[in-house]
Amino acid sequence: MKATNHMYSVPFNRVFNMRNLFKTSLMASLMTTNLLALSVQADDVVKVEQQLLSSLNAINSLELDKALSNISDLQKNYPKYKLAQLLKADLLAAKSGQTALMQKVHQANPKTVDRLLSEAEVRWQFSKDSLDSSTGFEDFVLKTANQKHVILVSLEESRLYLFERNKTGQMQRVADYYVTMGKKGSGKQKEGDQRTPIGVYHMVDLLPGSTLPDLYGVGALPLNYPNLWDKAHGKTGSGIWLHGVPSDTYTRAPRASRGCVVLNNAAMQRLLADYQLPYSTPVVIVDKKHSALGISESKERLLADVRAWLQDNNHIVDWNSVSVYRYPNENNLFYVTFPGKTSNSLKQQFWQRDPDGDWKVVVQSEDTIQVAAK
């Protein structure tokens, strides 16, 4: 470690864990290249993140002039981006030898600084983890019907992944965005606990920003929380949405919402307008992108059992219209959906095996989720 690294160890020692720093410039280059490669369209949101990560990498390499140039451009182009403002001020202080002043300002504004540095920390960690292209999608989405999109929210990474069905019928990752979750973390249980729920939900509405307070930004996509499983287990609350940020804000800290999943307005606008997500689009919210519970049987065997059960119980349904999800944070619980008896509706069932190894539908819908396109 270079002795001069101590000059800029505050506040970035928490962002750059010295035991986990990139060992070579090649690894850093791979990080930035991989981030762009994983996004089919290098949209504005991705470009901003690339520039931020490039700046953080330059700081890590003690290339302060390069870092200041990058972050100054970012702050100029996105004047509402408070993290860029903080980084620029800190870099100027470091270059001028005013680190004591920098620390004094940080100590006078601990909550604000902590929130901003939390975002830098989360994005930096994600950039390293993204070298492993796995998102956890296959852990939780075992079979999709004919819906065009599936959203996976990984709260561990503060990340939203959007999957779209390609021309061959396969779900392909087309976008990923930084997100904010509840102030108290994940695992919502009751109204007002400021936690983001874990589970499989569906979009049930689209609310334009013009109809909402400024807090919600360019618009919102409400979810059907609490779902049937939540209600059966006494979970309460409402108003869990995907939504944007206030007009004077670029992004929010990783934990800053009242339980909603929050994207910056540019990313939210893409979900609202560019991707044309239909009602009932599945939104799988997980706290860890790989289930710690494991699957006690093969995916193929499980799907074959689901198909046989539907046939044996007089559910006349096209297998291509059935979706099967492994429910996050629950042992051997699976969420199955297929078309309801009425037009444009969705039947929901929660399946578990009983002690004898037989399937049991433990909760199922009486009402249905409307699946009409917008």
PyMOL commands that set and color helices and strands:
alter all, ss='L'
color gray80, all
select helices_A, chain A and resi 3-8+18-20+25-37+44-60+64-77+82-95+99-108+110-129+137-140+209-211+214-216+228-232+265-274+299-312+319-321
alter helices_A, ss='H'
color red, helices_A
select strands_A, chain A and resi 141-143+149-154+159-165+171-178+181-182+199-202+207-208+219-222+241-243+255-257+261-262+282-286+323-326+333-339+345-353+359-364+369-370
alter strands_A, ss='S'
color yellow, strands_A
deselect
rebuild
show_as cartoon
